[in-house]
Amino acid sequence: MEDIQGKTFDVVIVGSGPAGLTAAIYAARADLNPIVFEGPEPGGQLTQTTEVDNYPGYPEGVMGPKMMEDFRQQATRFGADCRYGYVTNIEFDERPYKLTVDEETDIYAKAIIIATGASAKWLNIPSEKRLRGKGVSACATCDGAFFREQHVVIVGGGDTAMEEALFLTKFASKVSVIHRREELRASKAMQNRAFNNDKIEFVWNSELEEVLGDQVVDGVKIKNNESGEVSTLDDVTGVFIAIGHKPNTDLFKDVLTMDDVGYIQTKGQSTETDLPGIFASGDAMDPIYRQAVTAAGTGCRAALDAERFLADELDSEVAIAQKHWK
């Protein structure tokens, strides 16, 4: 693989999920010769997903890892340099921006597209990890349709948990919401919608103790925080964790404007950030939708924004040079 130490790139893409690889496709087709650093999870969250049924162009569905490999192959076909690497530092004080990869390789970028994504928060119990993608999910919108006429549980008590619980009632025969407190954190409007849905029941002051099953989920153990009693729901086939997401944006903390959670704020309808030539895409800037198709859309926008930015900059340099030589 080519040594890139000290090299300057038109576009550096940080992250390799749907947003990053879509940005790579568009940037490569615009002859911007992008380099993509795939980060600690090449392919993003979809590599931890089994069947994806809601992405256009795959009428029979597709396995998450296969879809991301298709994205990668399409990007490299047009000349994008996709390589394993973790951007560990960026110097933001002057352009081109200096990036350090894997704490040892320094490169420079005229434009940077942030596509670092967000990570679902998990309970970190062994059975949850073992059955992830086999009935345990962090995305009801992605996986809810696989549980038609089945009993599922959802863990959480905020707006996202209620929204996902309500979504699951379109498919599941019953949705049990497990919440560690005796009242929800969700807004009153969301609470009322959930309380008024006959398919939703609440398990208060409780925590998910264990997900049961060998190859697939076939039950859960729940512990009551007050009594210590452990009970079993042996007809549950799906477990949805809805305790929040953390955007992977620590690298840009105190440099770019973010909301309270850490999602990068962009300007208007664009993907522009506070700094010239730095653009944000995907789940790193989207706290609402968090879907592969919406992430890909913002990756496209970021690449187009970067292309226009670099073209405008080149036009300015040419105009200055022409003025100088007159």
C-alpha positions as CSV (number, residue, x, y, z in Angstrom):
1,M,0.0,0.0,0.0
2,E,1.3,3.4,-0.9
3,D,3.2,5.4,1.7
4,I,1.1,8.5,2.4
5,Q,3.4,10.2,5.0
6,G,3.4,13.9,4.5
7,K,1.1,13.8,1.5
8,T,-1.7,16.4,0.9
9,F,-5.1,15.2,-0.2
10,D,-8.0,17.2,-1.7
11,V,-10.5,15.3,0.5
12,V,-10.0,13.1,3.5
13,I,-13.0,11.2,4.7
14,V,-13.1,10.1,8.3
15,G,-15.3,7.0,8.7
16,S,-16.6,4.3,6.4
17,G,-20.3,3.7,7.0
18,P,-23.0,4.6,4.5
19,A,-22.2,8.3,4.8
20,G,-18.4,8.0,4.5
21,L,-18.5,5.6,1.5
22,T,-21.2,7.5,-0.3
23,A,-19.1,10.6,0.1
24,A,-16.2,8.6,-1.3
25,I,-18.2,7.6,-4.4
26,Y,-19.2,11.2,-5.2
27,A,-15.8,12.7,-4.4
28,A,-14.0,10.1,-6.4
29,R,-16.3,10.6,-9.4
30,A,-15.5,14.3,-9.1
31,D,-11.8,13.5,-9.5
32,L,-11.0,14.6,-6.0
33,N,-9.0,11.4,-5.2
34,P,-10.4,11.0,-1.7
35,I,-8.8,8.8,0.9
36,V,-11.1,7.1,3.4
37,F,-9.9,6.1,6.9
38,E,-12.2,3.3,8.0
39,G,-11.8,3.8,11.7
40,P,-12.2,1.2,14.5
41,E,-15.3,-0.3,12.9
42,P,-14.8,-0.5,9.1
43,G,-18.3,-0.3,7.5
44,G,-19.9,1.2,10.5
45,Q,-22.8,-0.1,12.6
46,L,-24.3,-2.0,9.6
47,T,-21.5,-4.6,9.9
48,Q,-23.1,-5.6,13.2
49,T,-26.5,-6.0,11.5
50,T,-27.9,-9.2,9.9
51,E,-30.5,-8.6,7.2
52,V,-31.2,-5.2,5.9
53,D,-34.7,-5.0,4.3
54,N,-35.3,-1.2,4.0
55,Y,-32.4,0.0,1.8
56,P,-33.5,0.8,-1.8
57,G,-32.0,-1.4,-4.5
58,Y,-32.0,-4.7,-2.6
59,P,-35.5,-6.1,-3.2
60,E,-34.7,-9.4,-1.5
61,G,-32.9,-7.7,1.4
62,V,-29.1,-7.9,2.1
63,M,-26.8,-8.8,4.9
64,G,-25.4,-5.6,6.5
65,P,-21.7,-6.6,6.0
66,K,-22.4,-7.5,2.4
67,M,-24.1,-4.1,1.7
68,M,-21.2,-2.2,3.2
69,E,-18.7,-4.3,1.1
70,D,-20.8,-3.3,-2.0
71,F,-20.5,0.3,-1.0
72,R,-16.7,0.0,-0.6
73,Q,-16.2,-1.8,-3.9
74,Q,-18.2,0.9,-5.7
75,A,-16.1,3.7,-4.0
76,T,-12.8,2.0,-4.9
77,R,-14.0,1.3,-8.5
78,F,-14.0,5.1,-9.0
79,G,-10.6,5.5,-7.4
80,A,-11.2,6.2,-3.7
81,D,-8.4,5.0,-1.5
82,C,-10.2,3.1,1.3
83,R,-7.8,1.8,4.0
84,Y,-7.8,0.7,7.6
85,G,-6.7,3.5,9.8
86,Y,-7.9,5.6,12.8
87,V,-7.5,9.4,12.7
88,T,-6.2,10.1,16.2
89,N,-5.5,13.9,15.9
90,I,-6.3,16.9,13.8
91,E,-4.7,20.3,13.9
92,F,-7.4,22.8,13.2
93,D,-5.5,26.1,13.4
94,E,-4.4,26.3,9.7
95,R,-5.2,24.8,6.3
96,P,-4.4,22.4,4.8
97,Y,-5.4,20.6,8.0
98,K,-2.8,18.3,9.5
99,L,-4.2,14.8,10.4
100,T,-2.4,12.1,12.3
101,V,-3.4,8.5,11.5
102,D,-2.8,5.7,14.0
103,E,-0.7,8.2,16.1
104,E,2.2,8.0,13.7
105,T,1.4,9.0,10.1
106,D,0.9,12.7,9.3
107,I,-1.0,13.8,6.2
108,Y,-2.7,17.0,5.1
109,A,-6.3,17.7,3.8
110,K,-7.7,20.6,1.9
111,A,-11.2,19.4,2.9
112,I,-12.4,16.9,5.5
113,I,-15.7,15.0,5.6
114,I,-16.6,13.8,9.0
115,A,-18.5,10.4,8.8
116,T,-17.6,9.0,12.2
117,G,-21.2,7.9,13.0
118,A,-22.7,7.2,16.4
119,S,-22.7,4.2,18.6
120,A,-25.8,2.8,20.3
121,K,-25.5,2.5,24.0
122,W,-25.8,-1.0,25.3
123,L,-26.5,-2.6,28.6
124,N,-23.1,-4.5,28.4
125,I,-24.4,-7.8,29.7
126,P,-22.9,-10.9,28.1
127,S,-26.1,-12.4,26.7
128,E,-27.0,-9.1,25.0
129,K,-23.7,-9.1,23.1
130,R,-23.9,-12.8,22.3
131,L,-27.4,-12.4,20.7
132,R,-26.9,-9.1,19.0
133,G,-28.3,-9.4,15.5
134,K,-30.0,-12.6,16.5
135,G,-33.0,-11.0,18.1
136,V,-31.3,-8.2,20.0
137,S,-31.3,-4.9,18.3
138,A,-30.8,-1.2,18.9
139,C,-33.0,-0.1,16.0
140,A,-36.8,-0.8,15.9
141,T,-37.1,0.9,12.5
142,C,-34.5,-1.4,11.0
143,D,-35.6,-4.7,12.5
144,G,-39.2,-4.3,13.8
145,A,-40.8,-5.9,10.7
146,F,-39.0,-9.2,11.5
147,F,-41.2,-9.7,14.6
148,R,-44.7,-9.8,13.3
149,E,-47.2,-11.2,15.8
150,Q,-44.5,-11.8,18.3
151,H,-43.9,-10.6,21.9
152,V,-40.9,-8.1,22.1
153,V,-39.4,-6.1,24.9
154,I,-37.9,-2.6,24.7
155,V,-35.5,-1.2,27.4
156,G,-35.6,2.5,28.1
157,G,-37.9,5.3,29.2
158,G,-37.1,8.3,27.0
159,D,-38.7,9.7,23.9
160,T,-36.7,7.4,21.7
161,A,-37.9,4.3,23.7
162,M,-41.5,5.4,23.4
163,E,-41.2,6.2,19.7
164,E,-39.7,2.8,19.1
165,A,-42.3,1.0,21.3
166,L,-45.1,2.6,19.3
167,F,-43.4,1.7,16.0
168,L,-43.1,-1.9,17.1
169,T,-46.8,-2.1,17.8
170,K,-47.4,-2.0,14.1
171,F,-45.9,-5.5,13.9
172,A,-45.6,-7.2,17.3
173,S,-48.5,-8.7,19.2
174,K,-47.2,-7.3,22.4
175,V,-44.5,-4.8,23.5
176,S,-43.2,-4.8,27.1
177,V,-41.4,-1.7,28.1
178,I,-38.8,-2.4,30.8
179,H,-37.8,0.8,32.7
180,R,-35.6,1.0,35.8
181,R,-37.7,3.8,37.3
182,E,-41.3,4.2,38.2
183,E,-41.9,7.0,35.8
184,L,-40.8,7.7,32.3
185,R,-38.4,10.4,31.1
186,A,-40.2,10.8,27.9
187,S,-42.3,13.9,27.1
188,K,-45.9,13.9,28.3
189,A,-47.1,13.7,24.7
190,M,-45.1,10.6,24.0
191,Q,-46.1,9.1,27.4
192,N,-49.8,9.6,26.6
193,R,-49.5,7.9,23.2
194,A,-47.7,4.9,24.8
195,F,-50.1,4.6,27.7
196,N,-53.1,4.7,25.4
197,N,-51.8,1.9,23.2
198,D,-53.3,-1.4,24.2
199,K,-50.4,-3.4,22.9
200,I,-47.9,-1.7,25.2
201,E,-47.4,-2.8,28.8
202,F,-44.9,-1.4,31.3
203,V,-42.6,-3.2,33.7
204,W,-41.6,-0.6,36.2
205,N,-38.6,-0.4,38.5
206,S,-36.9,-3.2,36.6
207,E,-33.8,-4.0,34.6
208,L,-33.0,-6.6,32.0
209,E,-31.0,-9.2,33.8
210,E,-30.4,-11.7,31.0
211,V,-31.4,-12.4,27.4
212,L,-32.2,-16.1,27.0
213,G,-31.5,-18.3,24.0
214,D,-28.7,-20.1,22.3
215,Q,-28.8,-19.1,18.6
216,V,-31.9,-16.8,18.8
217,V,-33.7,-14.9,21.6
218,D,-36.3,-17.1,23.3
219,G,-37.0,-15.2,26.5
220,V,-35.7,-12.7,29.0
221,K,-35.0,-12.5,32.8
222,I,-36.0,-9.3,34.5
223,K,-35.0,-8.1,37.9
224,N,-37.1,-5.8,40.1
225,N,-34.9,-3.1,41.6
226,E,-37.1,-2.8,44.7
227,S,-37.8,-6.4,45.7
228,G,-34.8,-8.1,44.0
229,E,-37.2,-10.6,42.5
230,V,-36.2,-12.1,39.2
231,S,-38.9,-13.1,36.8
232,T,-38.9,-14.7,33.3
233,L,-40.8,-13.8,30.2
234,D,-40.4,-17.0,28.2
235,D,-42.4,-16.0,25.1
236,V,-40.2,-13.0,24.1
237,T,-38.4,-13.3,20.8
238,G,-37.1,-9.8,20.3
239,V,-35.2,-7.4,22.5
240,F,-34.7,-3.7,21.6
241,I,-32.3,-1.5,23.5
242,A,-33.3,2.1,23.4
243,I,-31.2,3.9,26.0
244,G,-29.6,6.3,23.6
245,H,-26.8,6.8,21.2
246,K,-23.4,8.5,21.5
247,P,-22.0,10.3,18.4
248,N,-18.4,9.5,17.8
249,T,-17.3,13.1,17.7
250,D,-14.8,13.4,20.6
251,L,-12.1,14.3,18.1
252,F,-13.9,17.5,17.3
253,K,-15.0,18.5,20.8
254,D,-14.4,22.1,21.8
255,V,-13.6,22.8,18.1
256,L,-16.9,22.4,16.2
257,T,-20.3,23.5,17.5
258,M,-22.3,20.5,18.9
259,D,-25.5,19.9,20.8
260,D,-25.5,18.7,24.4
261,V,-25.2,15.1,23.4
262,G,-22.3,15.7,20.9
263,Y,-24.0,15.7,17.5
264,I,-22.2,18.2,15.2
265,Q,-24.2,21.2,14.2
266,T,-24.2,22.2,10.5
267,K,-25.1,25.5,8.8
268,G,-28.6,25.7,7.3
269,Q,-29.4,23.0,4.8
270,S,-25.7,22.4,4.1
271,T,-23.1,20.0,5.7
272,E,-20.8,22.9,6.5
273,T,-19.4,23.2,10.0
274,D,-17.8,26.1,11.8
275,L,-14.5,25.7,10.0
276,P,-13.8,26.2,6.3
277,G,-13.5,22.9,4.4
278,I,-14.8,20.7,7.2
279,F,-18.1,19.0,6.5
280,A,-20.2,16.7,8.7
281,S,-22.4,13.8,7.5
282,G,-24.3,10.8,8.7
283,D,-25.1,9.9,12.3
284,A,-22.3,12.2,13.6
285,M,-24.7,15.1,12.8
286,D,-28.1,13.4,12.7
287,P,-29.8,12.8,16.1
288,I,-33.2,12.2,14.5
289,Y,-33.3,9.7,11.6
290,R,-30.2,7.5,12.0
291,Q,-30.9,5.3,9.0
292,A,-28.5,4.0,6.4
293,V,-30.3,5.7,3.6
294,T,-30.4,9.1,5.3
295,A,-26.7,8.8,6.2
296,A,-25.9,8.0,2.6
297,G,-27.8,11.1,1.5
298,T,-25.8,13.4,3.8
299,G,-22.6,11.7,2.6
300,C,-23.6,12.7,-1.0
301,R,-24.3,16.3,0.2
302,A,-21.0,16.5,2.0
303,A,-19.1,15.5,-1.0
304,L,-20.9,18.0,-3.2
305,D,-20.4,20.7,-0.6
306,A,-16.6,19.8,-0.5
307,E,-16.4,19.8,-4.3
308,R,-18.0,23.3,-4.5
309,F,-15.8,24.6,-1.7
310,L,-12.6,23.4,-3.4
311,A,-13.8,24.8,-6.8
312,D,-14.6,28.2,-5.3
313,E,-11.2,28.2,-3.6
314,L,-9.4,27.4,-6.8
315,D,-11.4,30.1,-8.7
316,S,-10.3,32.6,-6.0
317,E,-6.6,31.6,-6.3
318,V,-6.8,31.9,-10.1
319,A,-8.4,35.4,-9.8
320,I,-5.7,36.5,-7.4
321,A,-3.0,35.2,-9.7
322,Q,-4.5,36.9,-12.7
323,K,-4.7,40.2,-10.8
324,H,-1.1,39.9,-9.7
325,W,0.2,39.3,-13.2
326,K,-1.8,42.2,-14.8
